[in-house]
Amino acid sequence: MMKRVLMLLTLCLGMLSPLAWSHCQVPCGIYDDHARVKQMLEDAATVAKASAMMAELAGKGDAQSQNQMVRWVMNKEQHAQKVISTISDYFLTQRVKSSQKDYQQRLVKHHEVIVAAMKAKQNADPKFADALSKAIEALAPYYPEHKH
């Protein structure tokens, strides 16, 4: 019981913390663009793993294999969608600005990530997961790690 109370308290305090809202569209100034790129690369790696596992399970008709197939498909979908959401809800709304000298180039590269993620959702071929990773890696130079 005490463990549940502590978990609930931690959740509530986390929701009240300004750091918990650091990805929102409020101009709070708390950003870690590099961390978001790393998270998208992790999501892309999950998409690749899911695609590989789906290929391994393809053709198996037992209930456990079918159950695992559904779980991997859902996982692939969720992680590809996380990439799309990160690009559209974070980068395109807060970090890519029309005042940037290379605005059009940045816009194209961010759009390429969204399209690659969409294609990775629609297809099980590993080449689509690879294309997603490469598209995300193309953004990395815009968002270097800052040493504090």
Secondary structure, 3 states (H helix, E strand, C coil): CHHHHHHHHHHHHHHHCHHHHCCCCCCCCCCCHHHHHHHHHHHHHHHHHHHHHHHHHCCCCCHHHHHHHHHHHHHHHHHHHHHHHHHHHHHHHHHCCCCCCCHHHHHHHHHHHHHHHHHHHHCCCHHHHHHHHHHHHCCHHHCCCCCC
